[in-house]
Amino acid sequence: MDSRVTIDGCEFLFKCPQKWDALETTADPGVRFCSECERSVYFAEDKEAAGRLSALGKCVALRTDRNRDRVTLGMMAAPKNERPPDPSEREE
């Protein structure tokens, strides 16, 4: 089953049900810790930053509505230009 979801033009491989404000704070105000999955979550200022973090395999938090009030957490698909090459897409 494919659990991908697109929110505000961003493709999430996994959309986390946790809330940014409920995550454990860290010394870095842009990073919180999720005790459910035991991973750090990185707040991305924009889609480009989220793409760079996703390319590194990081969980991200990103504002995903027009008013920028809703914060969506999860694992995003890295933008095509940030992804490692897929062997199945290699040109012969």
N, CA, C and O atoms as CSV, one atom per row, in Angstrom:
chain,resi,resn,atom,element,x,y,z
A,1,MET,N,N,0.838,-1.181,0.000
A,1,MET,CA,C,0.000,0.000,0.000
A,1,MET,C,C,0.883,1.245,0.000
A,1,MET,O,O,1.817,1.343,0.796
A,2,ASP,N,N,0.594,2.187,-0.882
A,2,ASP,CA,C,1.359,3.424,-0.990
A,2,ASP,C,C,0.770,4.444,-0.026
A,2,ASP,O,O,-0.417,4.759,-0.114
A,3,SER,N,N,1.582,4.969,0.896
A,3,SER,CA,C,1.078,5.920,1.885
A,3,SER,C,C,1.472,7.354,1.542
A,3,SER,O,O,1.383,8.235,2.396
A,4,ARG,N,N,1.907,7.601,0.304
A,4,ARG,CA,C,2.297,8.949,-0.095
A,4,ARG,C,C,1.092,9.872,-0.104
A,4,ARG,O,O,-0.024,9.471,-0.435
A,5,VAL,N,N,1.347,11.112,0.265
A,5,VAL,CA,C,0.296,12.127,0.246
A,5,VAL,C,C,0.942,13.445,-0.191
A,5,VAL,O,O,2.071,13.749,0.193
A,6,THR,N,N,0.221,14.211,-0.987
A,6,THR,CA,C,0.729,15.508,-1.424
A,6,THR,C,C,-0.034,16.596,-0.687
A,6,THR,O,O,-1.265,16.626,-0.705
A,7,ILE,N,N,0.703,17.490,-0.041
A,7,ILE,CA,C,0.123,18.593,0.716
A,7,ILE,C,C,0.811,19.868,0.263
A,7,ILE,O,O,2.034,19.987,0.340
A,8,ASP,N,N,0.025,20.814,-0.207
A,8,ASP,CA,C,0.547,22.110,-0.646
A,8,ASP,C,C,1.717,21.941,-1.625
A,8,ASP,O,O,2.705,22.673,-1.557
A,9,GLY,N,N,1.592,20.971,-2.531
A,9,GLY,CA,C,2.606,20.745,-3.550
A,9,GLY,C,C,3.823,19.964,-3.078
A,9,GLY,O,O,4.770,19.783,-3.843
A,10,CYS,N,N,3.815,19.496,-1.829
A,10,CYS,CA,C,4.941,18.729,-1.289
A,10,CYS,C,C,4.523,17.271,-1.150
A,10,CYS,O,O,3.474,16.966,-0.583
A,11,GLU,N,N,5.347,16.382,-1.669
A,11,GLU,CA,C,5.043,14.955,-1.591
A,11,GLU,C,C,5.657,14.371,-0.319
A,11,GLU,O,O,6.875,14.370,-0.140
A,12,PHE,N,N,4.784,13.876,0.558
A,12,PHE,CA,C,5.228,13.231,1.782
A,12,PHE,C,C,5.153,11.722,1.599
A,12,PHE,O,O,4.104,11.192,1.232
A,13,LEU,N,N,6.266,11.021,1.853
A,13,LEU,CA,C,6.277,9.566,1.825
A,13,LEU,C,C,5.513,9.029,3.025
A,13,LEU,O,O,4.881,7.975,2.966
A,14,PHE,N,N,5.589,9.783,4.110
A,14,PHE,CA,C,4.906,9.428,5.355
A,14,PHE,C,C,4.493,10.717,6.033
A,14,PHE,O,O,5.330,11.591,6.259
A,15,LYS,N,N,3.219,10.853,6.362
A,15,LYS,CA,C,2.726,12.016,7.096
A,15,LYS,C,C,2.562,11.600,8.550
A,15,LYS,O,O,1.768,10.716,8.871
A,16,CYS,N,N,3.311,12.241,9.411
A,16,CYS,CA,C,3.324,11.909,10.834
A,16,CYS,C,C,2.111,12.517,11.539
A,16,CYS,O,O,1.749,13.660,11.260
A,17,PRO,N,N,1.483,11.774,12.444
A,17,PRO,CA,C,0.338,12.317,13.173
A,17,PRO,C,C,0.731,13.233,14.342
A,17,PRO,O,O,-0.136,13.871,14.940
A,18,GLN,N,N,2.010,13.302,14.668
A,18,GLN,CA,C,2.457,14.116,15.797
A,18,GLN,C,C,2.321,15.610,15.477
A,18,GLN,O,O,2.224,16.000,14.314
A,19,LYS,N,N,2.318,16.426,16.517
A,19,LYS,CA,C,2.253,17.883,16.396
A,19,LYS,C,C,3.592,18.479,16.816
A,19,LYS,O,O,4.173,18.055,17.815
A,20,TRP,N,N,4.087,19.463,16.057
A,20,TRP,CA,C,5.361,20.110,16.341
A,20,TRP,C,C,5.419,20.585,17.795
A,20,TRP,O,O,6.403,20.340,18.494
A,21,ASP,N,N,4.366,21.263,18.244
A,21,ASP,CA,C,4.363,21.817,19.603
A,21,ASP,C,C,4.393,20.747,20.692
A,21,ASP,O,O,4.756,21.037,21.832
A,22,ALA,N,N,4.019,19.525,20.356
A,22,ALA,CA,C,4.000,18.443,21.340
A,22,ALA,C,C,5.332,17.687,21.398
A,22,ALA,O,O,5.553,16.894,22.313
A,23,LEU,N,N,6.217,17.927,20.431
A,23,LEU,CA,C,7.504,17.233,20.420
A,23,LEU,C,C,8.432,17.814,21.480
A,23,LEU,O,O,8.307,18.976,21.866
A,24,GLU,N,N,9.353,16.994,21.937
A,24,GLU,CA,C,10.334,17.396,22.959
A,24,GLU,C,C,11.291,18.435,22.377
A,24,GLU,O,O,11.866,18.225,21.308
A,25,THR,N,N,11.460,19.552,23.080
A,25,THR,CA,C,12.381,20.586,22.610
A,25,THR,C,C,13.824,20.114,22.775
A,25,THR,O,O,14.117,19.229,23.579
A,26,THR,N,N,14.715,20.723,21.997
A,26,THR,CA,C,16.148,20.428,22.072
A,26,THR,C,C,16.893,21.754,22.234
A,26,THR,O,O,16.270,22.813,22.290
A,27,ALA,N,N,18.202,21.697,22.307
A,27,ALA,CA,C,19.018,22.908,22.410
A,27,ALA,C,C,18.893,23.771,21.152
A,27,ALA,O,O,19.112,24.981,21.211
A,28,ASP,N,N,18.546,23.168,20.032
A,28,ASP,CA,C,18.370,23.890,18.772
A,28,ASP,C,C,16.878,24.168,18.582
A,28,ASP,O,O,16.096,23.222,18.489
A,29,PRO,N,N,16.461,25.430,18.523
A,29,PRO,CA,C,15.031,25.728,18.395
A,29,PRO,C,C,14.403,25.215,17.092
A,29,PRO,O,O,13.180,25.116,17.000
A,30,GLY,N,N,15.208,24.895,16.103
A,30,GLY,CA,C,14.708,24.373,14.834
A,30,GLY,C,C,14.652,22.861,14.766
A,30,GLY,O,O,14.344,22.288,13.721
A,31,VAL,N,N,14.953,22.212,15.891
A,31,VAL,CA,C,14.952,20.741,15.932
A,31,VAL,C,C,14.186,20.302,17.179
A,31,VAL,O,O,14.399,20.815,18.278
A,32,ARG,N,N,13.301,19.348,16.978
A,32,ARG,CA,C,12.581,18.744,18.101
A,32,ARG,C,C,12.805,17.240,18.036
A,32,ARG,O,O,13.225,16.706,17.009
A,33,PHE,N,N,12.519,16.565,19.149
A,33,PHE,CA,C,12.715,15.115,19.204
A,33,PHE,C,C,11.371,14.427,19.345
A,33,PHE,O,O,10.552,14.803,20.183
A,34,CYS,N,N,11.151,13.415,18.514
A,34,CYS,CA,C,9.921,12.630,18.556
A,34,CYS,C,C,10.195,11.358,19.351
A,34,CYS,O,O,10.991,10.518,18.932
A,35,SER,N,N,9.540,11.220,20.489
A,35,SER,CA,C,9.758,10.036,21.318
A,35,SER,C,C,9.019,8.817,20.768
A,35,SER,O,O,9.317,7.692,21.167
A,36,GLU,N,N,8.059,9.017,19.857
A,36,GLU,CA,C,7.347,7.887,19.245
A,36,GLU,C,C,8.273,7.094,18.312
A,36,GLU,O,O,8.344,5.867,18.388
A,37,CYS,N,N,8.970,7.804,17.443
A,37,CYS,CA,C,9.847,7.109,16.485
A,37,CYS,C,C,11.325,7.254,16.853
A,37,CYS,O,O,12.197,6.683,16.199
A,38,GLU,N,N,11.592,8.028,17.914
A,38,GLU,CA,C,12.955,8.245,18.393
A,38,GLU,C,C,13.868,8.838,17.330
A,38,GLU,O,O,14.993,8.385,17.115
A,39,ARG,N,N,13.336,9.879,16.663
A,39,ARG,CA,C,14.104,10.590,15.636
A,39,ARG,C,C,13.981,12.093,15.862
A,39,ARG,O,O,13.009,12.575,16.442
A,40,SER,N,N,14.980,12.810,15.392
A,40,SER,CA,C,14.917,14.267,15.393
A,40,SER,C,C,14.050,14.717,14.222
A,40,SER,O,O,14.039,14.092,13.161
A,41,VAL,N,N,13.327,15.811,14.435
A,41,VAL,CA,C,12.485,16.410,13.402
A,41,VAL,C,C,12.996,17.828,13.189
A,41,VAL,O,O,13.141,18.592,14.143
A,42,TYR,N,N,13.268,18.177,11.933
A,42,TYR,CA,C,13.890,19.450,11.581
A,42,TYR,C,C,12.858,20.382,10.962
A,42,TYR,O,O,12.188,20.021,9.995
A,43,PHE,N,N,12.730,21.591,11.526
A,43,PHE,CA,C,11.774,22.564,10.993
A,43,PHE,C,C,12.378,23.194,9.744
A,43,PHE,O,O,13.477,23.747,9.782
A,44,ALA,N,N,11.651,23.103,8.644
A,44,ALA,CA,C,12.119,23.674,7.378
A,44,ALA,C,C,11.396,25.001,7.141
A,44,ALA,O,O,10.172,25.075,7.241
A,45,GLU,N,N,12.148,26.026,6.834
A,45,GLU,CA,C,11.565,27.354,6.596
A,45,GLU,C,C,10.765,27.417,5.303
A,45,GLU,O,O,9.835,28.215,5.184
A,46,ASP,N,N,11.125,26.575,4.330
A,46,ASP,CA,C,10.428,26.594,3.047
A,46,ASP,C,C,10.567,25.233,2.367
A,46,ASP,O,O,11.235,24.336,2.879
A,47,LYS,N,N,9.926,25.094,1.206
A,47,LYS,CA,C,9.939,23.812,0.491
A,47,LYS,C,C,11.345,23.415,0.058
A,47,LYS,O,O,11.686,22.232,0.059
A,48,GLU,N,N,12.160,24.398,-0.310
A,48,GLU,CA,C,13.521,24.087,-0.753
A,48,GLU,C,C,14.346,23.507,0.399
A,48,GLU,O,O,15.071,22.528,0.220
A,49,ALA,N,N,14.230,24.117,1.579
A,49,ALA,CA,C,14.950,23.604,2.751
A,49,ALA,C,C,14.439,22.213,3.114
A,49,ALA,O,O,15.220,21.334,3.481
A,50,ALA,N,N,13.131,22.020,3.010
A,50,ALA,CA,C,12.556,20.704,3.293
A,50,ALA,C,C,13.098,19.666,2.315
A,50,ALA,O,O,13.376,18.532,2.704
A,51,GLY,N,N,13.248,20.045,1.061
A,51,GLY,CA,C,13.805,19.130,0.058
A,51,GLY,C,C,15.236,18.739,0.370
A,51,GLY,O,O,15.614,17.576,0.227
A,52,ARG,N,N,16.039,19.715,0.798
A,52,ARG,CA,C,17.438,19.421,1.149
A,52,ARG,C,C,17.507,18.492,2.359
A,52,ARG,O,O,18.294,17.546,2.373
A,53,LEU,N,N,16.689,18.759,3.371
A,53,LEU,CA,C,16.668,17.893,4.560
A,53,LEU,C,C,16.188,16.493,4.198
A,53,LEU,O,O,16.729,15.500,4.685
A,54,SER,N,N,15.186,16.417,3.354
A,54,SER,CA,C,14.644,15.118,2.936
A,54,SER,C,C,15.669,14.305,2.164
A,54,SER,O,O,15.735,13.083,2.299
A,55,ALA,N,N,16.465,14.987,1.358
A,55,ALA,CA,C,17.508,14.284,0.605
A,55,ALA,C,C,18.527,13.646,1.548
A,55,ALA,O,O,19.214,12.695,1.177
A,56,LEU,N,N,18.621,14.176,2.771
A,56,LEU,CA,C,19.531,13.628,3.783
A,56,LEU,C,C,18.840,12.592,4.667
A,56,LEU,O,O,19.445,12.067,5.602
A,57,GLY,N,N,17.566,12.297,4.368
A,57,GLY,CA,C,16.835,11.289,5.125
A,57,GLY,C,C,16.269,11.791,6.448
A,57,GLY,O,O,15.972,10.996,7.339
A,58,LYS,N,N,16.118,13.110,6.579
A,58,LYS,CA,C,15.627,13.698,7.824
A,58,LYS,C,C,14.105,13.800,7.824
A,58,LYS,O,O,13.487,13.991,6.776
A,59,CYS,N,N,13.503,13.671,9.014
A,59,CYS,CA,C,12.098,13.991,9.196
A,59,CYS,C,C,11.993,15.514,9.226
A,59,CYS,O,O,12.846,16.195,9.795
A,60,VAL,N,N,10.938,16.034,8.608
A,60,VAL,CA,C,10.799,17.483,8.532
A,60,VAL,C,C,9.453,17.945,9.086
A,60,VAL,O,O,8.481,17.191,9.143
A,61,ALA,N,N,9.437,19.205,9.487
A,61,ALA,CA,C,8.212,19.912,9.840
A,61,ALA,C,C,8.154,21.105,8.886
A,61,ALA,O,O,9.128,21.846,8.753
A,62,LEU,N,N,7.014,21.288,8.226
A,62,LEU,CA,C,6.888,22.330,7.214
A,62,LEU,C,C,5.500,22.948,7.291
A,62,LEU,O,O,4.502,22.234,7.392
A,63,ARG,N,N,5.436,24.270,7.245
A,63,ARG,CA,C,4.136,24.943,7.194
A,63,ARG,C,C,3.518,24.656,5.831
A,63,ARG,O,O,4.135,24.901,4.794
A,64,THR,N,N,2.282,24.131,5.845
A,64,THR,CA,C,1.719,23.620,4.594
A,64,THR,C,C,0.323,24.137,4.272
A,64,THR,O,O,-0.464,23.429,3.644
A,65,ASP,N,N,0.005,25.342,4.685
A,65,ASP,CA,C,-1.269,25.901,4.234
A,65,ASP,C,C,-1.052,27.353,3.837
A,65,ASP,O,O,0.002,27.931,4.102
A,66,ARG,N,N,-2.039,27.920,3.212
A,66,ARG,CA,C,-1.903,29.289,2.699
A,66,ARG,C,C,-1.597,30.292,3.791
A,66,ARG,O,O,-0.801,31.208,3.583
A,67,ASN,N,N,-2.209,30.138,4.943
A,67,ASN,CA,C,-1.983,31.061,6.052
A,67,ASN,C,C,-0.725,30.717,6.835
A,67,ASN,O,O,-0.331,31.444,7.748
A,68,ARG,N,N,-0.102,29.608,6.473
A,68,ARG,CA,C,1.124,29.125,7.114
A,68,ARG,C,C,0.912,28.862,8.596
A,68,ARG,O,O,1.829,29.018,9.403
A,69,ASP,N,N,-0.329,28.452,8.953
A,69,ASP,CA,C,-0.647,28.131,10.341
A,69,ASP,C,C,-0.470,26.651,10.635
A,69,ASP,O,O,-0.110,26.280,11.753
A,70,ARG,N,N,-0.717,25.803,9.647
A,70,ARG,CA,C,-0.637,24.351,9.857
A,70,ARG,C,C,0.789,23.886,9.589
A,70,ARG,O,O,1.403,24.258,8.589
A,71,VAL,N,N,1.297,23.078,10.489
A,71,VAL,CA,C,2.636,22.501,10.313
A,71,VAL,C,C,2.453,20.999,10.114
A,71,VAL,O,O,1.882,20.313,10.962
A,72,THR,N,N,2.946,20.499,8.981
A,72,THR,CA,C,2.876,19.081,8.673
A,72,THR,C,C,4.233,18.456,8.957
A,72,THR,O,O,5.268,19.001,8.574
A,73,LEU,N,N,4.224,17.314,9.630
A,73,LEU,CA,C,5.448,16.585,9.956
A,73,LEU,C,C,5.485,15.296,9.165
A,73,LEU,O,O,4.444,14.710,8.869
A,74,GLY,N,N,6.675,14.854,8.824
A,74,GLY,CA,C,6.813,13.570,8.163
A,74,GLY,C,C,8.094,13.453,7.367
A,74,GLY,O,O,9.007,14.270,7.478
A,75,MET,N,N,8.128,12.410,6.564
A,75,MET,CA,C,9.254,12.154,5.657
A,75,MET,C,C,8.799,12.575,4.267
A,75,MET,O,O,7.849,12.013,3.720
A,76,MET,N,N,9.469,13.550,3.707
A,76,MET,CA,C,9.128,14.018,2.372
A,76,MET,C,C,9.947,13.282,1.325
A,76,MET,O,O,11.053,12.810,1.589
A,77,ALA,N,N,9.385,13.199,0.153
A,77,ALA,CA,C,10.154,12.705,-0.984
A,77,ALA,C,C,11.112,13.819,-1.377
A,77,ALA,O,O,10.697,14.967,-1.539
A,78,ALA,N,N,12.369,13.495,-1.529
A,78,ALA,CA,C,13.336,14.501,-1.955
A,78,ALA,C,C,13.006,14.929,-3.377
A,78,ALA,O,O,12.571,14.103,-4.181
A,79,PRO,N,N,13.203,16.204,-3.704
A,79,PRO,CA,C,12.984,16.635,-5.086
A,79,PRO,C,C,13.853,15.828,-6.035
A,79,PRO,O,O,14.937,15.383,-5.658
A,80,LYS,N,N,13.385,15.635,-7.263
A,80,LYS,CA,C,14.112,14.814,-8.248
A,80,LYS,C,C,15.576,15.210,-8.352
A,80,LYS,O,O,16.448,14.344,-8.421
A,81,ASN,N,N,15.858,16.521,-8.365
A,81,ASN,CA,C,17.243,16.960,-8.526
A,81,ASN,C,C,18.085,16.735,-7.275
A,81,ASN,O,O,19.304,16.899,-7.324
A,82,GLU,N,N,17.462,16.361,-6.149
A,82,GLU,CA,C,18.184,16.104,-4.904
A,82,GLU,C,C,18.319,14.615,-4.613
A,82,GLU,O,O,19.073,14.221,-3.724
A,83,ARG,N,N,17.587,13.781,-5.364
A,83,ARG,CA,C,17.578,12.343,-5.090
A,83,ARG,C,C,18.812,11.671,-5.677
A,83,ARG,O,O,19.318,12.088,-6.719
A,84,PRO,N,N,19.293,10.635,-5.006
A,84,PRO,CA,C,20.366,9.852,-5.614
A,84,PRO,C,C,19.825,9.170,-6.864
A,84,PRO,O,O,18.635,8.860,-6.920
A,85,PRO,N,N,20.657,8.931,-7.856
A,85,PRO,CA,C,20.174,8.305,-9.086
A,85,PRO,C,C,19.567,6.931,-8.824
A,85,PRO,O,O,20.098,6.136,-8.049
A,86,ASP,N,N,18.455,6.672,-9.480
A,86,ASP,CA,C,17.777,5.378,-9.389
A,86,ASP,C,C,18.338,4.495,-10.505
A,86,ASP,O,O,18.243,4.854,-11.679
A,87,PRO,N,N,18.921,3.348,-10.154
A,87,PRO,CA,C,19.513,2.483,-11.185
A,87,PRO,C,C,18.516,2.084,-12.272
A,87,PRO,O,O,18.916,1.856,-13.414
A,88,SER,N,N,17.233,1.995,-11.942
A,88,SER,CA,C,16.250,1.585,-12.935
A,88,SER,C,C,15.968,2.698,-13.955
A,88,SER,O,O,15.374,2.444,-15.003
A,89,GLU,N,N,16.401,3.946,-13.644
A,89,GLU,CA,C,16.171,5.058,-14.555
A,89,GLU,C,C,17.402,5.387,-15.380
A,89,GLU,O,O,17.406,6.371,-16.119
A,90,ARG,N,N,18.451,4.574,-15.264
A,90,ARG,CA,C,19.687,4.830,-15.996
A,90,ARG,C,C,19.484,4.669,-17.494
A,90,ARG,O,O,18.796,3.761,-17.962
A,91,GLU,N,N,20.108,5.583,-18.230
A,91,GLU,CA,C,20.068,5.466,-19.686
A,91,GLU,C,C,21.107,4.471,-20.143
A,91,GLU,O,O,22.232,4.458,-19.643
A,92,GLU,N,N,20.735,3.648,-21.083
A,92,GLU,CA,C,21.674,2.631,-21.606
A,92,GLU,C,C,22.531,3.207,-22.695
A,92,GLU,O,O,23.375,2.506,-23.252
